[in-house]
Amino acid sequence: MKQIKINGGNILEGTIRISGAKNSAVALIPASILSDDVVSIDNVPNISDIDALNEILEFLGAEVTQKDGIMVIDPRKIENKEIPKEVSSKLRASYYFMSALLGKYKHVEMYFPGGCKIGARPIDQTLKGFRTLGATIKELDNKFTIDAEKLIGGHVYLDMPSVGATINTMLVAVKAEGLTIIENAAKEPEIVNVATFLNNMGAKIRGAGTSEIRIMGVENLHGCFTEVIPDRIETGTYIIAGALLGKNLKIENIIPEHVEALTLKLKEMGVNMDIYDDYIIVNKCDNLKPINIRTLGYPGFPTDLQQPITTLLTQCNGISILEETIYENRFQNVPYLNDMGANIEIAGKKIKIAGPTKLVGANVEATDLRAGACLVLAGLIAEGNTVITSIEHVLRGYENIIQKLTQVGAKISLEEI
């Protein structure tokens, strides 16, 4: 097991380069097995979620090589066999293999996916998409057996714009017969990244990034090259760090439009930053104004930045209200922030943050990925030492977080316990 130790209060100055998007890469890698030939994916982040997906690829028989952020996947010797529970339970994104295998072989057996415990994360909308395209589903003891004599395009209306269900339906539909229409589709940039990858293979997908996606099925998909987009959640996390402690902190290799929901809120607070084509310069700012935030699907404020920005809201002059509309169990960071000196009240789906409050180092736990990011930010501004346990959650989603923060002046270390 590992823990992070932080000595807080140090100014952050220099440059942080953003890695490839976790939420794109974890879908692109399973999508690769739809190809009939070798594919290459550039800008793949070096995080533990990618290691877990590689384990599944190799278990199925794919040949995988990685060097300098480029992953080369040869799926030609894959054997479609049951993916065991101990493998699929390591991360939520394992269920993208469910749709890729179903799309390619018309049969898949695997267990319910894992991931952070941030509330109910059903896969009913994904299964709805499978059934609409002609699959039959059997579930026993969290094991799914899914079959289709043939996959035929259909009209899929998602009850909510779920990222996972949108991607999973696309992966099945690209080799189904005829036209599939996904309505109320999620619009996140990661979906566009996946659709571009599939189109590079020879798929016929239109409308990705809008609420209606149209997919005309094809018989074969060929090898190709694609690149993972920059991680907008990592971008946002380090921008928030700059608002807390930055001195001309440069966040580079970004797509500013992807974090506009955050930067507009930061401007409303009075954060000092300059936005350029592919980087942002951000500075620590005193006398921050309180704001209200409500999480929504893209292009709204992302749920994955709700916990990180809570640390910044503790430093505002007044009361901020933050409403979480996506997950019902995403305030697990709050008790630990209060232990550090924050003044936060939970009321159902909302929290009320009264500030500014001085944070003091404490022993805390990363209950999930973004809660861990929130506590890292809190540790960076806290007086004294902060120790964060269960830090494996953070390492799932932030490439080289210790090195990136150290090189800009943070006193942070990763320790074995």
Secondary structure, DSSP 8 states (H G I E B T S, - for coil): -EEEEEE----B-SEEE--B-HHHHHHHHHHGGGSSS-EEEES----HHHHHHHHHHHHHT-EEEEETTEEEEE-TT-----B-HHHHTT-GGGHHHHHHHHHHHSEEEEE------SS----HHHHHHHHHTT-EEEEETTEEEEE-SS-B--EEE-SS--HHHHHHHHHHHTTSBSEEEEES----HHHHHHHHHHHHHT-EEE-TTSSEEEEE--S-----EEE--B-HHHHHHHHHHHHHHBSSEEEES--GGGGHHHHHHHHHHT-EEEE-SSEEEEE--SSB---EEEB-STTSB-GGGHHHHHHHHTTBSEEEEEE--S-TT--TTHHHHHHTT-EEEEETTEEEEEE----B--EEE--SHHHHHHHHHHHHHSBSEEEEE-THHHHTT-TTHHHHHHTTT-EEEEEE-
